[in-house]
Amino acid sequence: MPTQKQTNTPIVESKTSEITYHPNDLVLNKYRIINKLGAGGMSSIVYKAEDTTIKDNEFLTNKEKFVAIKVVNRDANWSDADWTKIHDECVTSQRVTNKKNIVNTYEISKVNNGNTIIIVMEYIDGISLHDHLEKIGNFNIKEAVYYFQHIIEAIKELHSFSEKIIHRDLKPENIMLTKDLMNVKIIDFGISSVIIEFTLTNDKKAITNEESLFGTYPYISPDLLKMNSKSSTANQQIISEQFDFFSLGVIFYEMLMGEKPFKITDENDKNVIKLPLTYDMMCISDINPTIPAYIENIIFRCLASKNSDIKYRYHSINEIINDLNAYSLDPEKSAFVKLLKPKKERTLQLSNTFNVQAQILKERFYEKAWFYWLLFGVAAIIVIIVVVLVSMHIITL
């Protein structure tokens, strides 16, 4: 793995508290903060900054004047192993610099007495896939396939290294679209795993520490539940491309349907990871008949987690690419493909899809039937009073 690049330290490193920056602050004595972009993974903060060592008229090739700076402050609940893993995987991101669909990482530095990590990255002038989907709802098939092809090409780069990189935190928030919406960039390698596979023995060895269980629950493969938080060695045999394949399946589904394949009430509940072991996603064609079984089968194979479904899993990223390319070359041919798992064989989350009793309990007082009867009663009384008063006034006259 690459060695850490030595850089100057920020102006506030002498403190042991969390580091935050403001416009015009100088980071690592060369990057001037422009503004805060938002929150990143691992409770980090991301800023836009300019490289003061690059002149405005200087010809730029490998590095642009504007950069994104990610600041990760150590959480008090993280162990030394957690913190080491986060730093190691930030360094891992430097290995994939200059890849087409992966964000470039320029330099990394530990500061604040080792309690803060500064990551200087390529600035993407665009929008995250998450924010874009929030705006438009979902893509049509052609758009979803286009973006998914770019995403899986990036993952192919990661999985093709001799020291294979499993991203492990793929989600729409970690996929950036360029300003023209034509290109994709994968970001955030903060919890990725780096493994070496031994062909002769089928064993694996992880370079990274694997005692820590991180991730974003709706995108985590249930395979993670097999991992032991105290045994890095045992975990090395469990980590596989399926960690990324599962996330890709959820993302592809979201791009097409505008929602996740499983109904989730609390995304911070770890039990979310167990849902694919009990339930199946609904048949996509029941929701959107324009989406063929061929596309649904790709998603199904990515998500396959039940013991009876594991046989359908993809074994390599190239298999996903081949299936997607086959569809792109002849979409009409895919119309004759049947579902790998028919609707009648699926266990659906019907109780979670619409629970009448739960819905009644959630109703506000003004949505309940008795409230309307009360309004009707009050109105009737008012009418009666008005009629009586009018009648008495007439009699008086």
N, C-alpha and C positions, 0 to 999 in steps of 0.2 A: 504494500500500500504506500502511497506517496507520503513523503515527510511533510510535516506542517511548515508552511511558509512563514518565515520570520517577518514580522511587521512592527511598526511602531504602535504604541498603545493609545487608546482614546484618552480624552482629557479628564475623564472621571474614573479611571481605573483604580485609583487608590482606595475607593470606597468598597465595602463588601456588600452593600445593599444592591437592589436591582437597578440596572442601568436603563434609563430612558433618554431619548434625544429630542431636541426641538430644532426648528428651522435655524439654519446658519451654524449649528454645532458642527465641529470638525471631528470626524471619526477616523481613527488610525492615522491622524495627522495629514490626511490627503482627501478624504471624501466629505464634502459639505452637504449636510442634510437640507433637503428642499421641503419635504412634507412627509407625513405619516400616511402609508398606504393602507394599513389595516393589520389585523391579527393573522398570524400564521400558525402552523402546527406546533405542538409542544408548548403552548402558551407563549409563543414568541410574538414579537412586533416587527413589522416590515416597513422600511422607509425607502423613499426615493431620494437619491443623492447624486451629486455630480463629482466626477473625478477632477480635482483641481490641478492635477499634473498634466492634463490634456488640454492643449490650447484649442480655442474655438475653430481655428482654421486648419487644424492638424488633420491629415488624412487618417481616417480610422479604418482598421481592418479587423483584428481579432477582438478588440475591446472598444466599446462605445463610451462616450463622455458620461452618459447617465447610467447609473447602476442601481440595483435594489440591494438594500442592506437588511439582513435578518438578524435580529438580536434575540438570543435565547438565554434567559436568566434561569439559573438552576432553581428548581422547586425544592422547598425544604423536605418534601416527602420522597424525593428521589434518592436512591442509594448511590454509592460510589459506582457500582456496576451500571446503573441506569445512566448516570452522567457520562461515564466512559463510552458507553454505546452510542449515545447521542453525538458525542464529539467525533468518534470514529466514523460514524456514518455521514457526518457532515464532510469529513475528509474524503470519504468514498465518492461523494458527488463530484469531486475534482477529476476522478478517473473517467467520467463520461462527458467531459468538456469537448466541445466542437462536434457534437452529434446533432443531426438535423432537428429532431423533435424533442430534444432534452435541453433544459436551460443550462447555460454555462455558469460554472462556479469559478470565480477568479482567485479568491484567497479566503483563508479562514484563520482566525486568531482567537486564542483564549485570553480573556482579560479579567479585570475585577478580581484579582487574586484567584483566578481559575474558575470563578463562579458565573462567568458570562462568556458566551461564544458569539463572535461576530462573523457572519458569513456574507461575503460580498459576491453578488450574483449579477447575471445579465438582467437588465431591466426590460420587461416585456410591456410595450405600450399597447395594452389590449384589455381583455376581460376574462375572468375565469369561466370555465364551462358551467359552474354552479350558478354564477350571477346571470349568465346568458340564458340558461334554462329558466331561471326565475322570471326573466322578462318575457320570453316567448312561449313558455309552457313545455313544448317538445318539438323535436325535429320530424320531418317526414322521412320515409325510408331512405331515400337517396342521400339526404343530408346526414342522417345518423350513420350510414355505412361509410360515407366519406370521412367523417371525423374519427370513427372507430378504426378505420384502416390506418390513419395517421397515428393514433394512440398505440395500436398494437405493433406498429413498426418501431416505435420508440421502445416498447417493452422488449421487442426482439433484440435491440441493441444491448439492453441490460442483461438479458438471459444468455447472450452469445459470448460474454467474456469467459475466459478460462476460470477466473474467479467470479462465478456467476452472481449477479446482483438481483436479489428479489426485493422489489420496491416496498411492498407490505403496507403502503398507505395510499393506494390509488383511490381517488375519489374526485368528483367534479371540482372541488376546491383546489386540488393540486394539479389541475389541467388548465393551462392558460391558452386562450385563443388570441392571435395577433389582432391588431386593430382592424384589419381588412377581413377578419374572420376566415382567412384562407389557410392558416397554418396553426399547428398545435405545438405546445411546449410542456413537457412533464417537469414538475418542480417537486421540491421537498423530499430529500432522501434521509430525513432525520431518524427513521426507525428501520431502514432497510437492512437486509441480511446479506452477507457475502459468504458464499459457500464454495467449496471445492468438492467435486464429485470424482470418485475413484471407480473407473469403469469395470475393472476386473473384480472388485469385491462388492460393488454396488453400495459402498459406504459413502458418507459425506463428512466433511469437516468444515465447521463454520469458523471463519476468521474473526467474526464479530461475536460479542458476548450475547448469548441467547437465554439468559435467565430472566430477562425483563419482558413482560407481556404488554406491548403497546398496540395502539391501532384505533380506528374509528369503527365502532361496533357494527353498524349496518353493512359495512364493506368487508368485514373480517370473515374469512373462511372458518367454518366450524372445526376444521382440522386443528386450529389453534387450541381448542379445548383439550386436545391430547397432550399439550405441552405442560411441562412441570416447571413452575417458577423457581425451583431450587436445583434444577439439573440441566445445565447448559449442554452437556455432552449428549444426553438423551434427546434433547430438543433438536439437535443437529440432524437427526434422522427423520424428523417430522417435517421440517421446513422444506417446501418444494415450490415449484412454479404455481401449484394450485392456489397458494396464497394470493397471487396476482390474478390468476384466471377467475377466481370467484369475484374479486373486486371488479374485474372487467365485465363480467356478466351483469352485475348490478348497474354499472355505469351505462352499458348498452341498453338495458331495459329502461333506465331513466331517460335516456335520450329519446327513445321511441314513445314512451308512455307518460313522461312527465311526473312519474312517481316511482317509488321503490317497489321491488317485486313482492315484498312481504309487508303486511300492515303493521306499523310500529307506532305505539302510543308514546313511548319514552326512549329516544335514541341514546340516552345515557345509561340505560339499563343493560347490564352485561348479558342478561338472558336473551337479548335480541340475537346474539350469536347462535343460539340453539334453535331458532325458528326453522332454518332449512333442514334440520334433522327430523322435524315433526311434520312440517307442511310443505306443500308444493306451490309454486306460483300459479296463478290462474292462467287459463289458456288465453294467450294474447289475442287470438282471433275472435274470442268472445267479446273483447273490449274494442278492438279495432280490426275489422275483417280485412282491411287492406294489407295487413302484415302477414306474409306467408309463413307456413310451418317451417320452411327452411331457416328463416331468420330466428324463429323461436327456438329451434333445435340448437342453434349456436349458443344462445343464452342459456338454455337448459343444460348443455354440456359443461358450460363454465360454472354453473351454480351447483351441479350434481354433488350432493353431500350425503344423502341417505345410503345405507349399505347396499340397497338394491339398485341404486343409480350410479354408484362409483364406476361401474364398468363402462359408462358412457363418457367419462371424463376425457378431456384432451391430455395428451402426453407431452406436447411441446407447443410453443407459440406458433411454430410453422404450420401446425395442423389448423389452427384458427385462421391464420392468414390464407391458407389454401381454400378453406371453406368460404371465406368472405370473397376471395378473388373469383371463385367459381360462380358465386351469386352475381357479382358485378358484371361478369362476362356474358351471362345468360339468365337474367332475372325471370324470364318467362318459364324456363325449364324448371325452376324451383317450385312452380305452382303445383307440380305433380308429386312433390315430396310430402310424406305423411309425418305426423308428430312421432318422435321417438317414445314419448310417454303420453298415451291417449288421456283425454279428460277423465274418463271413467276410472282410471288407475290413480288419479291424483287425490291427495288429501288437502282440502282447501281450508283456509282460515275463515270459514263461514261465521263462526261465533264472534270473530274479531272484526269481520267486515261490517256487520250491522247488528248490534245488540239492542233490541227494542227496550229492554228494561234499563240498560245503562243510558240509553238516549233519554228516557223519561226522567231519570235522575239528574241528567245534565241540563234539562230544560230550565230556563229562567222563569220566575214567577209569572211574568206577563205572557209566557208561551203556554202556560198550563190552562186546561179547560175551565177549571173553577174560576180563573181570573175573568174569563169572558162572561161567565154566568153572573159574576159579581158586577161587572160593568153593566150588563143587561138589567140587573136588578136595580142598581142605582139610577140608571136612566129611566126605568119605569117609574120609580118613586118620584123622580124629579118631574116627569110628565104629569103624574097624578096630582102632585102639589100645585103645578102650574094651572092645571085644569080646574082644580078646586078654587084657587085664588081668583081665576078669571070668572068663574061661575058666581062666586060671592060678590065680586065687583059689579057684575051685571045685575044681580038681585038688588044690590044697594041702590043702583041707579033707578 
